[in-house]
Each structure stands twice: as structure tokens, then as C-alpha cells.
């Protein structure tokens, strides 16, 4: 794999597609995969370690998961909520096999 930018597609573009199928398509097309949905569900930063390891094991480095997307609210009554949400997303990405 080259050190330069990699072309990837988001699982958000395939909301009804399983993660296994998305990874298979990524391998076939030579693209990385950007996780926004896993098996049609938004990624939850509080995903248990076992679930993250299971997802990480599915891709096994063959179809690189190049990014994990998340959603945060930047406005609201709690100014620290966005920072806490971002802090929770980093370990979630690591559990999914994506280096920060």
C-alpha cells in the first residue's frame, strides 16, 4: 500500500449493504472503506471492545478501513459535549482497527 492518499468509499453510500459486502467491494475495486455504518447501523462510540474486535477481524487488513466517521453536536447547552464525543471516538476507531 502506498503512503499517499487513498481513494475510499463510505458505507453511508450503501446503507442496506452488510459490512462484509462493503469490504468485499472495496477489495474488488481496490478502494479503502470509510466506516459510517456497520451493517446498516450508525457507529456507536461506546461499542464494546468485543464488537470492535469482531469488525476489525472481518477486514483483516485485506480491505483497509481508512476512516471511521462519527457525529457530534457542536452547539447546545453543554459546551464540553463535543469534546467528550470526539474523545470517545478515538478509542472506538482503534477498536475497529483504524489507527488514529
BELDAFEN-V503919 format. One line per field, one symbol per residue. ss: DSSP state (A for helix, B for strand, O for the rest). A space follows every 50 residues. Layout:
ss = ???
This chain:
ss = OOOOOOOBBBAAAAOOOOAAAAAAAAAAAOOBBBBOBBOOBBOOOOOOAA AAAAAAAAAOOOOOBBBBOOOOOOOOOOOOAAAAAAAAAAAAAAAOOOOO
